[in-house]
Amino acid sequence: MGNVQSVFNAFQLLEENIEITDNSKTLANADAIILPGVGAFSDGMRNLKERGLIEVLQTEVVDKKKPYLGICLGLEFLAKKSFEGGEHEGLGWINGVVEKIVPNDKTLKVPHMGWNDTKVLKKDGLLKEIEDPVFYYLHSYYLNTAPSEKDVVTSVCDYGEVMISSTIQKDNIYAVQFHPEKSQSTGIKLLKNFVDEIRR
């Protein structure tokens, strides 16, 4: 939902062979799966379910260990559940829940929208050779990981003392809360790093 074409265009800039699809055979033959999305968690999960993609993602990403990159909603889907507009089940690949951003600083608006500094915790994988990054964010909810999953968070953004999990890396599962496709050269570098991780 929402940002599929701009993600496609970003990978075309990298001269990568990328295809927009919801076909299970195409996904099975792909070297990696990228799941972007903006909008409501419940709508996104319903779309995946109606297309039979939850089972495909489970098989390809969890069972076969195919590289996965989630962008915005694609990160939030990793959670066990979301509390956006009720309580909704996620993919459950990361032990955590999606909660509304409630900044302590009341001058900070929600949605969290625009450019923000991002603190790198682990300088490898998606964030290799990226120093002091500033990324473009657009979201009202974030993945609050359980203590057992704190090591999978590789960067954070402080938004009114709410520590947003900006990037996730767990084995073959990668995800970003911000929009690399809208984050100019730094975002393109991050996407290139994902391509390098696929090839590695």
Secondary structure, DSSP 8 states (H G I E B T S, - for coil): --SHHHHHHHHHHTT--------HHHHHHSS-EEE---S-HHHHHHHHHHTTHHHHHIIIIIIS---EEEETHHHHTTSSEE-TTS-EE---SSSEEEEE---SSTTS-SSEEEEEE-EES--SGGGTT--S-EEEEEESEEEEE-GGGGGGEEEEEEETTEEEEEEEEETTEEEESS-GGGSHHHHHHHHHHHHHHHH-
